[in-house]
Amino acid sequence: CFQTWCYVDAKSCKKNSAEDIYKSNYFSHFSPEYDVFYSYSTCNTTDYFWKQQLESLATNASVVGGISITATVPRDDDETLNKKWPDGTILTPRETEDNYFDDTIPFGGIYIDYMNSIVKLSKGDIRNVTYTHTSKGSLNRYKSGSRFTAAVRDVQNGLVDMAVGDFWVTGERLKMTSFTVPIVYDKTVLVVPKPGQKSNLTYQTQKVFDPFTPGLWAVVIAIVLAAALLSVWFSDREMAAKKRYGMKLKLDQSRRPPKRRKFAYFRLILDAILEKGMFFFSAGIEQDTGASLPHKVLMFGFGFFILIAVSAYV
């Protein structure tokens, strides 16, 4: 049935609602004291198509011509699919593994009951259904995969007419055979933590560092520093010091002022660090046409590093 329905409180609906409600016959099959009721119109749909189906079944019209069906049942040991001893006890997982290929031990479970109900409702249109195990050949083919896919392969190979169970409709299985209308839909949802409500300045400031781990930030800073030092090494330091600070790095041994020379190198390195840091955080490189070839190659590599970092950051 494609229409949405929902379980309802029969006592409350009979008194306070004008919607149609129905009693489920399925759960009473297991235990008479379980009275479960459902409704279509309460969930904003209609029971029209379901009534049509019931009327169609009531006419006892032949659809498949009284066929007998052989169905494979994947190995399982829960309430949906299982094997049962004559006293109705469900086999344990170990017992199921040892006796799965013994068809004298009957299959049971919700889906077997569901299929038997369809046979009963068909009123002879489906004569009977014989349940059997999945072939060892298919199980061996999918021994590292799904037992259910192995069962579908038996249908594909013509060993059985159908497979009974809670099969997921996957692309691989659809290539093997067709499926009936699904009777259960799995809703897949993505659950994420509720977004925080922090809005203080400290929290908002720290968010800029979130995309990278502290270790990766350390690598980024190390590369920026290395690029700055190498740019000073590859550049014309003498000309830069004279142009920017009015200082000379190469002086006579007798006239060399060590403090001023160290200060000049310090300023060159500091300027290079600030320049490369600005390049990195602005995601761009200003290429100096008068720079040396090693310096240009260095800046090209640093620009490529910036491209990688920005791509990973966003």
C-alpha positions in Angstrom: 0.0 0.0 0.0 1.4 3.4 -1.0 -0.9 5.4 1.2 0.3 6.8 4.6 -1.4 5.4 7.6 -0.8 5.6 11.4 -1.7 3.8 14.6 -4.5 5.5 16.6 -6.1 5.3 20.0 -9.5 3.7 19.2 -11.3 4.8 22.3 -10.3 8.5 21.8 -11.0 8.4 18.0 -14.5 6.9 18.5 -15.4 9.7 20.8 -13.5 12.7 19.5 -12.9 12.1 15.8 -14.9 11.6 12.7 -12.1 9.7 10.8 -12.4 6.1 9.8 -10.4 3.6 11.9 -9.7 -0.1 11.5 -8.5 -2.9 13.7 -5.4 -4.7 12.6 -5.8 -8.4 12.2 -2.1 -9.0 12.1 -1.1 -8.6 15.8 -4.2 -10.5 17.0 -2.8 -13.4 15.1 0.0 -13.6 17.6 -1.9 -12.7 20.7 -5.7 -12.0 20.9 -5.3 -9.4 23.6 -3.3 -7.1 21.3 -6.0 -4.8 19.8 -4.2 -2.4 17.5 -6.1 0.1 15.4 -5.0 2.2 12.4 -6.3 5.0 10.2 -5.6 6.4 6.8 -7.6 9.6 6.9 -6.1 10.7 10.2 -2.8 10.9 8.3 -4.4 13.0 5.5 -4.6 10.1 3.0 -7.4 7.8 1.9 -8.3 4.2 2.2 -9.9 4.1 -1.2 -7.1 2.1 -2.8 -7.0 -0.4 0.1 -10.8 -0.9 -0.3 -10.3 -1.5 -4.0 -7.7 -4.1 -3.2 -10.0 -5.9 -0.8 -12.9 -5.9 -3.3 -10.6 -7.3 -6.0 -9.5 -10.1 -3.6 -13.2 -10.8 -2.8 -14.0 -11.5 -6.4 -11.5 -14.4 -6.4 -10.4 -13.4 -9.9 -7.5 -15.6 -11.2 -4.3 -13.6 -11.7 -1.5 -16.2 -11.8 -3.6 -19.3 -12.5 -3.2 -21.4 -9.4 0.6 -21.7 -9.5 2.9 -23.4 -7.0 5.9 -21.2 -6.0 9.3 -22.3 -4.7 10.9 -19.6 -2.5 14.3 -19.3 -1.0 14.7 -17.9 2.5 18.0 -16.3 3.6 19.5 -17.6 6.8 18.5 -15.5 9.8 17.5 -16.1 13.4 15.2 -13.3 14.5 11.5 -12.7 14.5 11.5 -11.7 10.8 13.1 -14.9 9.5 14.0 -18.1 11.3 13.7 -21.8 11.5 11.5 -23.5 14.2 11.5 -26.8 15.9 8.2 -28.8 15.9 7.3 -27.3 19.3 7.6 -23.8 17.8 10.9 -22.9 19.5 13.1 -20.7 17.3 16.5 -22.2 16.6 19.5 -20.5 18.1 22.1 -18.9 15.8 24.3 -21.9 16.1 21.4 -24.4 15.6 20.3 -22.3 12.5 23.8 -22.5 11.1 24.0 -26.3 11.5 20.4 -27.0 10.2 19.9 -24.3 7.6 20.1 -26.7 4.7 17.7 -29.2 6.3 14.4 -28.3 4.6 12.5 -30.7 6.9 12.9 -28.1 9.6 10.3 -25.4 8.6 11.0 -21.8 8.1 9.1 -19.2 10.1 9.0 -15.5 11.0 7.0 -12.4 10.1 7.7 -12.6 6.4 6.8 -16.3 6.2 3.5 -15.5 7.9 3.0 -12.6 5.5 3.6 -14.8 2.5 1.2 -17.5 3.9 -1.4 -14.8 4.4 -1.1 -13.8 0.7 -1.6 -17.5 -0.3 -4.7 -17.6 1.9 -6.1 -14.4 0.5 -5.5 -15.6 -3.1 -8.1 -18.3 -2.5 -6.4 -20.8 -4.7 -4.8 -18.4 -7.2 -1.5 -19.3 -5.5 -1.7 -23.0 -4.8 1.1 -23.2 -2.3 4.6 -21.9 -1.5 7.5 -24.2 -0.8 10.3 -22.6 1.2 13.9 -23.8 0.8 17.4 -22.7 1.6 19.7 -20.7 -0.6 22.1 -22.7 -2.8 25.6 -23.2 -1.5 27.0 -22.0 -4.9 25.4 -18.6 -4.4 26.4 -18.4 -0.8 30.0 -19.3 -1.8 30.0 -16.5 -4.4 28.9 -14.0 -1.8 30.5 -15.5 1.3 32.2 -12.2 2.1 29.0 -10.2 1.2 25.3 -10.5 1.9 23.3 -13.7 2.3 20.3 -11.8 0.9 22.2 -11.0 -2.3 23.0 -14.7 -2.6 19.3 -15.5 -2.3 18.5 -13.0 -5.1 21.1 -14.7 -7.3 19.2 -18.0 -6.9 16.2 -16.2 -8.4 18.3 -14.9 -11.2 19.7 -18.4 -12.0 16.2 -19.9 -12.1 16.7 -22.2 -9.1 13.7 -20.7 -7.3 10.7 -18.5 -8.3 11.2 -15.9 -5.6 13.0 -15.0 -2.4 11.2 -14.1 0.8 12.6 -11.7 3.4 13.3 -8.1 4.2 15.4 -7.3 1.2 16.9 -3.9 0.5 16.3 -2.9 -3.1 19.9 -2.2 -4.3 21.2 -1.5 -7.7 23.1 -4.8 -7.8 20.0 -6.8 -6.9 17.8 -4.9 -9.4 20.2 -6.0 -12.2 19.5 -9.6 -11.1 15.7 -9.7 -10.9 12.6 -7.6 -10.3 11.1 -6.8 -6.9 7.6 -6.6 -5.5 6.1 -3.4 -4.2 8.0 -2.6 -1.0 6.1 -3.2 2.2 8.5 -1.4 4.5 10.5 1.8 3.8 13.6 2.7 5.8 14.0 6.4 6.4 17.6 7.5 6.4 18.3 10.7 8.3 21.5 12.6 9.1 21.8 13.5 12.8 24.1 16.4 13.7 24.7 18.1 17.0 22.5 21.1 17.6 24.3 24.3 16.5 25.7 26.2 19.5 24.4 29.6 20.5 27.7 31.2 21.4 28.1 34.7 20.1 30.9 36.2 22.2 33.9 37.8 20.6 36.4 35.2 21.8 34.4 32.3 20.2 33.9 34.1 16.9 37.6 35.0 16.7 38.7 31.5 17.3 36.4 30.1 14.6 38.9 31.3 11.9 41.4 28.7 13.1 38.9 25.8 13.2 39.4 24.5 9.6 43.0 23.5 10.3 44.4 21.6 13.3 47.1 23.2 15.5 49.7 20.9 14.0 48.8 22.0 10.5 48.8 25.6 11.5 52.4 25.1 12.7 53.3 23.6 9.3 51.8 26.6 7.6 53.7 29.1 9.8 56.9 27.2 9.2 56.5 27.3 5.5 55.8 31.1 5.6 59.0 31.6 7.7 61.0 29.4 5.4 59.8 31.3 2.3 60.6 34.6 4.0 64.2 33.5 4.9 64.8 32.0 1.4 63.5 35.2 -0.3 66.1 37.3 1.7 68.8 34.8 0.7 67.8 34.9 -3.0 67.4 38.7 -3.2 70.0 41.4 -3.5 70.4 42.1 0.2 72.9 44.9 -0.3 70.7 46.9 -2.6 67.6 46.3 -0.4 69.3 47.4 2.8 70.7 50.5 1.1 67.4 51.4 -0.5 65.1 50.8 2.4 67.2 51.7 5.5 70.2 53.6 4.1 72.6 51.0 5.4 75.4 49.0 3.8 76.0 45.4 4.6 79.5 45.2 3.0 81.9 47.5 4.6 85.6 47.5 5.3 86.7 45.4 8.2 87.9 48.4 10.1 84.7 50.4 9.6 82.1 47.7 10.0 79.5 48.5 12.7 78.3 45.0 13.8 75.1 46.3 15.5 73.9 48.3 12.5 74.6 45.3 10.2 72.7 42.9 12.4 69.9 45.4 12.6 69.8 45.6 8.8 69.5 41.8 8.5 66.9 41.7 11.2 64.8 44.3 9.3 65.2 42.5 6.0 64.0 39.2 7.6 61.2 40.9 9.4 60.0 42.7 6.3 60.2 39.4 4.3 58.1 37.6 7.0 55.5 40.3 7.0 55.4 40.4 3.2 55.0 36.6 2.9 52.4 36.6 5.7 50.5 39.2 3.8 50.8 37.2 0.6 49.4 34.1 2.4 46.5 35.7 4.2 45.5 37.7 1.1 45.8 34.6 -1.1 48.0 36.3 -3.7 51.6 36.9 -4.8 53.0 40.2 -6.0 55.7 39.2 -8.5 58.7 41.5 -8.7 59.8 41.7 -12.4 63.2 42.8 -11.3 63.8 39.9 -8.9 66.3 37.1 -9.6 65.2 33.8 -11.1 65.6 31.8 -7.9 63.4 34.3 -6.1 60.7 34.1 -8.9 60.8 30.3 -8.7 60.4 30.5 -4.9 57.4 32.8 -5.2 55.8 30.5 -7.8 56.1 27.6 -5.4 54.8 29.7 -2.5 51.9 30.8 -4.6 51.0 27.2 -5.4 51.2 26.4 -1.6 48.7 29.2 -1.0 46.4 27.8 -3.6 46.4 24.4 -1.9 45.9 25.9 1.5 42.9 28.1 0.4 41.4 25.1 -1.4 41.6 23.0 1.7 40.4 25.8 4.0 37.2 26.6 2.2 
